[in-house]
Amino acid sequence: MSGGRSVLFSAAADSYELAVRELRGEFGRDVRIKRVGAELGRVDGVPVGELAAACDVGRIMFVRHLTREVAGYPLDELPTESELATTLLEEFSARTVAVQTWIDGAGTGGSYRRLIAGALESRGVAVERSGQDVVVSGAVAGKQLLIGVNRLADSLSDWPGGQMRLARGEERVSRSEFKLEEAIATFGLDLPNGGNALDLGASPGGWTRILRLHGQEVWSVDPGALDPRLRGDRRIHHEATTAGRFFAANRVTFDVVVNDMRMDQVTSARMMLDAAAHLHRGGLAIVTLKGGGKNPLDGARRGLQVLNDQYDVLHARQLHHNRNEITAIARSSH
């Protein structure tokens, strides 16, 4: 798969200019970038592997999905299946691929997925929705269908345009659960089976519930109450106090600490420094750095700089469920 094509990138509509600022900061002010939709841009002259690497380690935080652009068609002049198959099969040799489509701003683009899937299946290529090493993307932006092909490893997300969709079941305690689920899936986080986890600012317990689903025994710290459905779980310990008081009395060493508290970026990061003393060396930290203010990018950067005092920051990205937040993933370095 060649790397010389333009790259399509997605970002939240209200974060697009922040993504552009990051791209220019990483690759130079002269890098060619064009906005092609509310949540979609095109960058020229940057190999997709280099772009993906910068995003993966958090040097670029506001880009959510990448694909190498291989074709574009007006919506009123779409190709035949045969023409489309010929174009796509020049880009990969895999016999099974994922096909993902979306409409910029809103929508799944199901009819366009059927077009792409039908073209590939007519040539004997099996099609799945995810979980494949090669991803064929179709994005409708304006009056065009833009098509990209990329390795999953360079795509940042295994969901169309980086828009992870999770079911809203009755068992859910809060919408915030989606953020932790997305982070675990997107970054391939492996929580230790039977580990000890600390949930700071836990009420009403959404992140606590997800940690339990991943085999953790959880200390949930918050003066507020937990959802009644969590109270009967003997592996959930509700500490109805503040984080500072908990740290002063705590004697447990944790494998994982999470923090989704409503604080500014620097304050949240400093709380994670307090938590580091209660983590095993190499313990995992997951924290949302809240946006807001006139300069959310600079605020997030300041938060990451604080984290670097006690942690090795592995990832930092605005995920689909983050809204105006950045999810940072780090490991204790002390």
N, C-alpha and C positions, 0 to 999 in steps of 0.2 A: 504494500500500500504506500503510494508516494506521499510526500509531505509538502509539495510545493504549491498547493492550492490556497485560495482564500479560506479563512476560518470563520464560520458563523458562531457567535456566542450569544447566550441568553443572560439576562439580568432582570431583576424586578424593575418595573417601569420607573418607579421613583428613585431607583438606585443606578439607573443607566449611566448618568454623568459621572457618578463615583467610579463605576467600572472603567469608563474611558480614562479618567484621571489616573487610575492605577495602571492601566495598560501603557499609557504614555510615560508614567514614572518608571515602569519596568523596561520598556523597549525603545524609549526615546520619543521626544516631542514630535518627530517627523513621521512616526508610524501612521499608516493610512487606515483610518477607521471611518465607517459610514453607518449611520443608523438606518436600518431597513424596516423597522417595526417598533411598536411600543416597548417590547421586551427583547428585541433582536437586533444585533449589530454584526457588521462584517469587518474583519481586520485582515490586511494584506501584508505579506512579506515576513510573517512570523510562523515558523514551523509549529504545527499543532502540538508536537511533543514538548517543545520549550514552553509554550503557553500553558499546557496542562501541568507541567512541573511547577511553574510559578504559582498557579492556582492551588495545587495540592498542598504546598507547604505554607500557604497563607500570605505570600507576598502580594497576591491578587485575591481579594476577599469577596468582591461583589459580582463576579462571574459565576454562573451556576451550571452551565452546560456548554460543551464544545462539539462541533462537528466540522469536518472538511467539506467545503462546498464543492459539489461536482456538477450540478445542473440547476437551471431555473427555467420555469415555464409560466407564461401567462395563464391565468385560470380558465380563460376562454379558448386556449389552444393547447390543451394538455396532450402529451404524447400517447401513442398507442402502447399497449403492453409490450409489444415486440421492440419498439424503439426504446422504451424505458429500460427493458431488460438488457439490451445491448449496451446501453450507457453504463448501467450499474455493474455489469459483469466485467467491465474493464478495470474495476476498482478493487476487486477482491476475488479470492479463489475458494473461500469457505463454502461449505455445502449446507450450513445452517446459519442463519443470521437473525438478529432481532430487528424488527421494523417498528418504529415509533413515530407518531405524527401528532402535531398539535397546531392549533390556530393561534397566532400571536395575540396575546391579550386574554383570550378565553376560548375554550372549545378543544375537543379532542381530534377533530379532523378525521373521523372514521372513514368517510368515503375516499379520502386520499390514501389512507392506510390500505384500504382494499385494492386500490389501483397499484400501489407499489408491491404489496404482497402477491397479487395476482400475476404481475409481471415476472417476479422472481420464481414463483411456483411453476409458471409455464415453462421455465428452463430447468426445473428439477431442484431448485434451491428451497429447502425447508425454512419456514418462517415461524419465529416465536415472538413474544412481546418483550422479553428481557432475558437476561442470563446467558447471553452469547458473547463471544469475543469480538464480533463485528456488529456494529449498530448502523442501520440505515435510517436516517432521519428525514422526515418531511415536515417542513414548516410553512404554513400559509401566512404571508406577511403582505399586507396591502392586496394587490391583485395578482400576486405571484405565488407559485408553489416552488419553494427552494428545497433542494435535495442535497443531503450530505451523507458521507460515509466516513466512519471513524472506528478506530479500535475502542473497545469499551474502556481499556486502561487509560485512554486519553480523553474520555468523554465527561468525566467528573461525576456523572450521575447515570443510573440505569433506568431513568424515567424520562418520558418525553419532555424535552426542553428543561430538564431538571425539576419538573413539577411533580413531586411525589404525591400520590393520592392514597389516603388511608381511610378505612371504613370508620364511621362514627357509631360504634356499637354502644349498647346500653351499659356495658361494663365499664365504660370510660369514666374516669373521675373528673377530668378537665381537658380542655383543648390543648393545654401545654404538653400533654403526653406526645402529641404528634412531633414536637420538636426533638424530643429525646429519641423517639423511634427512628426518625429520619437521620439523626446524627449517627446512631449505631449502625444503621444500614448503609448509609452513604460512605462512611469512613471505614467500614468493615471492622468495627470495634469488637474485641473479644474479651468480654467480662469474665473473670475467673469463676468457675463453677464453685458455689459455696462460699464466695467471698463476702467480705464485710463492706458495705457501702454506706456513705454518709450523704444525706440529702439535706442541704441547707435551704431554709425557707420553704419547707416541704408542703405546707397547707395549700390546697386540700388533699394532696397526696398523689397527684398524677404521675410525677416522676418516680415516686416511691413505688407505685404499682408497676411501672415498666421495669424498674430495677428488680423487683421480685420476680417478674416474668423471666428475667435473665439470671435467675438462680442466686440472687444476692440476699443476704440478711441485712436489713436496712435500719439505720438510726435516722429517724425523721425529725429534724430540729425546726420547730416553729411554735411560737406561743399560740397560734391559731389551731383550731381543731382539724383532725383528719376526717376524711369521708367515713361515715359509719361502716361502709363495706370493708374497710381496711382494719377495723379495730380488733377483729377476732383472729388476726394472723399473728401467731406467736413469734414470727421472725421479723416483725415490724415493731420497733421500739420508738414510741412517740416521746420525744423530749420536748415538753411544752415550755421552752425557754428560748432565750436569744442565743445566737451563735457564740458570742463572746463568753457568756456564762457556761455554755456547754463545753467550750474548749478549756476553760479554767478547771473543770471538774473531770473531764474525760480521761479514761485510761485505755480505751480501745484503739488499736491500730487498724487503719482501713486500707482496703485495696482500691477503692473507687470513691471519689468525692464529686458531687454534682451541685450546681448552683444556678438557679433560674430566678434569683431574687430581683425585685424591681429597684435597682440601684444604677447609678451611672457607671460607666465602664471602669474607671479607675477604682472606685470603691468596691465593686464586685471583685476586681482582680486582687486588691489588697486583702479581702476576706479569704481568697484562695491561698494567699501567702500564709495567713494564720492557719488554714487547714493543712498546709504542707507538712507541718510538724507532727500531724496525726496520721500521715500516710506512710505506707511502706515505701522504701526507695523503689522507684519505677512505677509507683501507683498511678492510676489513671485519674485525670481531672477533666470534667466537662462543665463549661460555664458559658452562659449566654451573656454577651456584652451588649447592653441595651443601647440603642441608637438615640436619636433625638439631638437637639441642639443644631447649631448652624453647620457644624463640621463633624458628622458622624464618622467619617473615615479617619480623621485625625484622632478623635476620641477612642476609636477602636485600636488604633496604633498605640496610643498611650497605655491602654489597658494591657495590650500584649507585651509592651516593654516592662510593665510591672510584673506580669507573670514570669517573664524570663529570669527574674531574680531567683526563683525556686523551682522552676519547671523548664523542661524542653518542650516548646510549643510545636506540635506535630502538624496541626491543621487549623485553619481559621476561615470560615466561609459563611456568607449569608445564604442559608438554606431556604427552601420553598416555604416552610412553616415559620420562619423567623420573623417575618414582617420587617420591622426596623431594627433588627438585631444581627449580631454575628455570633455563631457558635464556635468556640475555641476548644480544641482538644489538646491536652498536654500530659506529659509524664513527669512525675516528681524526680528531680535530679539530685536530691540531697537525702 
